[in-house]
Amino acid sequence: MTSAATADWHAEIERAAQRLDAHRGAYLRETPLWKLSPAAFGLPATPGVEIWLKLEHLQVAGSFKARGMMNRLLANDIPSSGVVVASGGNAGIATAAAAHALGVRCEVFLPSVSPEAKRARLRALGAEVTVVGEAYADALAACLTRQRESGALLTHAYDQPEVVAGAGTLGREIEQQGGVPDSVLVSVGGGGLIGGLAGWFGPRSRVVALEPERAPTLFRAREAGEPVDVTVGGVAADSLGAKRIGSIAWEITQREVRDALLLDDDAIRAAQLWLWKEMKLAVEPAAALPLAALQTGAYVPSEGEKVCLIVCGANLDPAGLA
């Protein structure tokens, strides 16, 4: 594949979709798209505003990551040593599920911030799990060492072309189900999802980056004019815990994404609990940022706007929703 700067992302995403279509049902599923009024969320009525919920937390393996990880595996020859990945949890689960579906070995490196619910899911999928360090960057360093030793296929959580293109098939699916939304609100960690969505929609939609105040990889990169390391923490650190925005996402978002907004942990947690109590949607904190942006007024839709909220993952311990 060509570099991120010169890639035709629309074409790459179409190719990814063709690969993944052969695995629908067994590994991937089409997730629902709900179209609701602001009143359904207790929000002020604005004429013509429609809020779409893309329920990608219902994806196989519990998150959007399933798309990119399977695309990475299908696009490459897998050696006898299998695949290896570093993850806060979701990319590891998606890689392990893809490896299980294809009958290949999988090793996953996790930081200590990863919740036990995600570790248990990985083990149930047959992955070899190693917990190392406190942050995703520590797990990635150990993963890269292991990859050099074993020769396994490296699956990166967010910064490989096949992973970004696979994530972009989510945008393609939204368009097939409901057309092109005016805006798309999406959580950002390392940037694989926003890179894929912005690569698919381009200037046709206003793609809005949402980050926790305690994990602002894209926001700080924009302040600095280039990707920089940030300190990460907070309620969504297991999913949005990359300390630097990915190079592919940086390049795409520089062209296609105008807005990068920050949300505090209290707002994220409140939106997560609202989705559970009012809609019975059990999602992890990272999946609640789009609703938090609306509830706090960080993002206010314009009259007539169709705004799509990406509900990206559900790998959590349900006890935390009590």
N, C-alpha and C positions, 0 to 999 in steps of 0.2 A: 504494500500500500504506500501511497505517496505521503509526504509529511503533512502534519496538521495544517500548516499554513497554505498548502496547495491542494489539499484534498477536496474533492466534490463530496461533501458529507451527505447530501441527499442521495447520491448514487451509492455511497458506501452503506448507508442505512437500508436502502432497497436490497442490496446484496445480502446484508445480514438477515433481513426479513425472509429472504428466500431460503437461507440455510435453516433458520429457526422454524419455519412453517412445517418442515418435515417432522418436527418434534413436538408439535402442538398436541395436547391431550396427554401424552406420556410424560412430558417434562414441562412444557409451557402451557399456559392457558390465557385466553382473552379475558381480561378483567373488566368489571362493570364500569360504566360511566353514568353517574347520576346527574341529572339536571334539576336544580332546585332554585327557589326564590330566596332572596336575602332573609325573608321572614322565617324560613326554616332554620336559620342559624341565630335568630334573635337579633338580626342586624337591621339598621334603618332601611326603610323602603326607598329605593332609587328607581325611577322609571326605567323599565326595560332591562334592568340588570338581571343576569342569570348566572348562578354559581354552579359550576360543574365540579363534581368530585370524581377524580379518577382513582378507583379503589385498587391500586396496585399492591397494596398490602395483602391482597388475596392471591397474589401470584404464587406459583410453586416456589418453595423455599422461603416464602414469607416476605419477599421484597423484589423491587425492580432489578436487583443485581442478577437475578436468574437469566435475564436476557443477554447481558454482556458477557457473563462467565461462560455460558454455553456457546455463544458465538466465538469466543476466544478458543475454546477447545475444538470446535468443529472446523475452524479455519486453519488449524495446525496439526502436524503429525505429533502424536503423543508418544514419548519414549516409554520403555518398560518401567522406568522409575516413576512414571506418572506425572502428576501436577503438584505444584506447591504454590501457596498463597499466604500473604500476611493480611490480617483483617482485624477490624474491631468486632467482627462477628458476622455481619450480613453477607459480605463478599465471600467469606470463608464458607458459610452455609450454602450459598449459591454454587460455589465451585465444587464443594463436596457432593451436592445433589447432582450436578452435571456429571461429575466423575463417576458417581454411583450409577447413573443412567447409562453411561458409556462403558462401564465395567473396567475402570482404570483406577490406579492407586492415587490417594490424595493426602497431602500433608498440609496442615494449617497452623500458622503461627499467630498467636493472639497476645495482646497486652493484658496486664492484670485488670484493667478497667472493664474488660469484657464481662458481661453478666453470665452467671452460671447457666441460665436458661439457654443461652446461645452455645455454650460449651457442650451442654448435654445434647443439644440437637446435632451438633457436629459429630459427636461420638456415635449417636444413633445412625448417622449416615455412613459410618464406617471410616471416617477420617482419623488420621493420626494427629493428635492435638498437642501442641507445645505452647505453654504460657510463659512469656518472657518479657521483662521490662514493664514499665508503667504506662507507656503510650504506644500508639500505632507505629511511630517511627522506630521504636526499639524492636518491635516484632518484625518490621520490614527489614531491618539490618540483619537480624538472625535468619530470616527467610532467604535473603540474597546469598548469605554464606552457605546455607544448605543447598540452594539451587546450584551454586558453583561446584559443590561437592558431588551432588547426585546426578546432575544433568537433566533434572526434571523440567517440564514445561512450566515456566513462571506465568502465573496469572496475577496481574496487578489489580488492586481493588478499584482503580479509577483511571489510570494513566497509560492505557494502551489503545491503539486505534480500534481494534476489534471490540474492546470493552465499551468504548464510547459509542461506536456504531450500534452495538447491541442495545445499549440504553436508549438510543435514538428511535428504536422501533416502537417504544412507548408513545412517542409523538405521532408516529405514523398510524398507530392503532387509534389514538384519540381522534385524529382526522377522519379515519374511516368510520368511526362510530358517530361522531357528532359534527364534523366539519372543523374548520380552523377557528380556535377561540381567539378573542381579541387579546387576551393576556394569559400567561401561564405562571403561576406562583410555585416555586420549587426550592426545596432545601438544598444547601450546598455544604459538602464536606471537602473531599478532594476534587470534586467537580465533574465526575463522569456523567452524572445524570443531567446536569444543566448543559454540559457540552453536547450531549446527544440531542436534547430537546431543542437547544438553540441551533444546532446543526440541521435539524429537520425543518423547523418552522422558519428559521432565518428572519427576514424582516416582515414576514406575514403576521407574526404575533409579537407582543411585548413580553418577553421572557424576563421575569423578575427573580433575582437571586436573594434568598433568605438565609441568614446565618445566625446562630446564637452569638450573643455578645462575647461569650467566653470561648468561642472557636471561630474567629473571623478571618478565615484564610483569604477569601477573595476581597473582602473589604480592605484589609491591610495591604494586600498586593496593589490594589488600586491607589491607595494613599502613597505607596512607595514607588509606583510606576513599574513594578516588576514583582514576580513571586518572591515572598519572604517567609521565613519561619515565624510562627506565632506560638504562644503558649495556649494549650487547649485544656478545657475542663467543662464542668457543668452537666446538666441533666441529659444532654444528647451526645456526650463525648464518645460513647461506644460506637455510634453510627457516624457522627460528624467530627471525628477526632483526628483527621489529617492535620498535620501542622503546617502544610504548605499546599497551595492550590496546584493541581496538576498542570503540566506544561500544555497539554492539549486543551484542557478547559480554559486556561488563561488565553490562549490564542483565539479560540472561538468566541469567548465572552468579550474580548476586547472589541471584536467586530459587531457582535450581535446582541449584547446585553447592556442595557443602559443603566438599570437600577440594581444596586446591591444594598440591602437593608438589614439592620441588626435587630434582634429581639432578645429580651431578657428571659432568664430561666423561669420566672414566675408566670410570664405570659405563655410560654411554651407548655408548661405543666398544666396551666388552666385550660388551654385548648385541648390538650390530650385528654384530660378528665371530662371535658364537655363532650367530646366525640364519643366517649364511652357511656356517660350517663344519659345523654340525650339521643344518641343515634345507635348505641350499642356497637360501636366500632372500636375494637381493641387494637390500638396502634402504639408504636413506640414514640418517644418524644420527637425524634427527627421528622416523623410524619405529620406532626401537629403544627409545624411552623407556618404553613400556608394559612390555616385557619387563624392562628394567632395574629398574623399580619392584618387580617380583616377585623378581628375582634378588638385589637388595640388601636386601629386607625392608622397603623404604619403604612398600609396600602388601602386607598379608598377608590373603588371602581367609579368610573364615569357613567353618566346616563347612557343606557343602552348597551353597556359592556357585557360581554360574555367572558367570565374569568374562570379559568380552570385551576383547581387546587390539586396538586399531586400528593396523594396519600401513599407514601413510598414504602413503608415497611411495618411489620407486625411481629418481629422477633423480640418478645418481651416476656417477663414473668407477669401473668395476669394478676397476681396478688398485689402488684404495685398500683393497680387501678382502684383499689378499695377506698 
